[in-house]
Amino acid sequence: MVAPSAWASHILVDSKSEALQIKQKVVKLKDFQKMARKKSTCPSSQKGGDLGWFRKGMMVREFDQAVWSLPCSTVSEPIKSQFGYHLIWVHERDEN
């Protein structure tokens, strides 16, 4: 059986306060992608934060839990991991 998969984007920054400031400016996906290009410290920033499709369990625990509990097409609250603070946008999930 294949693990469920998700398609998500993220913005990675160093501080919770920076993540919260960015979140206030994001209303729609285009805003998210623009902020990812400008602010994210992850190499995915060049693609507007797009991480593509990945299977459940492939990302760090905190990130993984958020991806599977967030409603699609909304921006998450800041999620802390060992890499910093993530804002996550889930595009789609295939839970079969």
N, C-alpha and C positions, 0 to 999 in steps of 0.2 A: 504494500500500500504506500502511496506517495504522500508525504507530509503536506499539509495545507500550505499554500503560498500566498504572498501579498506583494503588491507593488506600492512602494512608498518613496517619498522624498524627505530630506531632512536638512535642517540648518544646524550646524555645530558651532557653538561659541564657548568662550571661557567662563562667563559668569551668568548667574541666574538673572541679574538685573539687566544685562544686555539682551538675554533671551526674551525677557518680559517686554522690553522696549520694542523689539522686533515684532513680537506677537501683536502688539497694539496696532501696528501698521499693516497687518495682513488681514485682508477681507476675503480675497479670492485667490485662486491658484496663481494667477499672473503676478500678484503681489508677492506671494511666497517665493516664486522662482526668481524674481528680481532681487529680493532680499538675500536669497541664498547665494546668488552670484556676487553680491556686494559684501556680505558679512560672514559667510560660512568659512570655517577653517578646514573643512573636509575637501579632498580633491573632487568630490561630486559637485562642488559649487559651480564648476564650469558647465555642468549640465543642469543648472537650476536646482541642484540638490537631489536630482533623480538617482535613486539607487537601483532602479529596475525591479524585476521580480526576484524574490528570494523565498526560501522555505522557512517554515516555523522552526525556531531553534538555531538558525544560522547567525543571528545577531547577538550582541551582548544581552544579558537577561533583562535589564531594565528597559532597553529599547524594544526587545521582543514582546514583552508584556504589554507595552503601550500600543504597539502596532495591532495586537489582537484584541484590544479593548476599546480603542478609539472608534468613533463613528467615521465613516469615509467622508472625504471632501471637507474636512475641518482641520484647523491647526491645533495641535496639542498644547497643553501647558508645558513648561520646561521640564524635561526629563533628564535627571542627572545620571551619568555613567562615568566610568573611569576616563573617558575621553573628554568630558566637559558636559555642557548642557545642550540637549537636542530639542529642536522644535520639529515635530513630525507631521507630515501630511500623508494620509493613506489614500491612495487613488482607488485601489480595488483590492478585494480579497477573494481567493478561491479556496473555500474551506472544505472542498470535497477531496 
